[in-house]
Amino acid sequence: MSQKQAQDVQTHSSPKLVFERMIQATNRHDLEAMVALFAPDYRSEQPFHPERNFVGSAGVRKNWN
């Protein structure tokens, strides 16, 4: 496992760390850092507002932009 892969596993294995990074990305207005916190195939499903559903990094980017 490469150092980057190990860092990615560590980043996504601690909910507290992920949340802290999300706060940091929000405070810095760092869209790419926010997108990096989500899996490339992330699915956001809004049962009461299905028109707001989105999938993937492009969807995360559009939602947070």
N, C-alpha and C positions, 0 to 999 in steps of 0.2 A: 504494500500500500504506500502510495506516495505521501509526501508531507501534506500536500494540498488535500488529498482524499482524507487523510487522518483529521485534518482541520475541519473539513466539511462534515465528517461524522460527528466530531465533537460539537460543532456549531449546532447541528440539528438534533443532538441527543439530549440537550438540556433545555426544557421549556423556558426556564428563567433566562438563560443566555439568549435564546431566540427573541424573547420579548424585549430584553434590554437592547439588542441590536435593532429591533424594529423601532423602538423609541429613538435611538440614536439616528437612524436613517430618516425618521420623520423630522427630527429637530434640525438635521443638516439639509433637509429638502433633497435627499439623495435617492432619486428614483431607482437607479440601478442597484443600490444596496438593498432597497426594499424588495425589488424583483428577485434578487439572489436568495432571499429568505424562503422563497416558495419553490416547490418542486416544479420542474418544467411542464409536467402534466397536471398541475394543480387544477382542481375543479371547485368553483364556487357555485353553490346551488342555493337559491333563495326561494323556498317553497311558496311564500305569499306574494313574491314579486319575480316570477320566472323570467321576465324581460331583463332582469339584472344579472342573470347567470352569466358566467364566463369561464373559459378554460385556457390553461397554459400561460406561459410567460407574457405573451402579448396581451392577454386579457388582464393579467395582474398589472402590467404597465399602464394600460388604458384606465383601469379602475382607480389606480393611485395617482394618476397624473392630473 
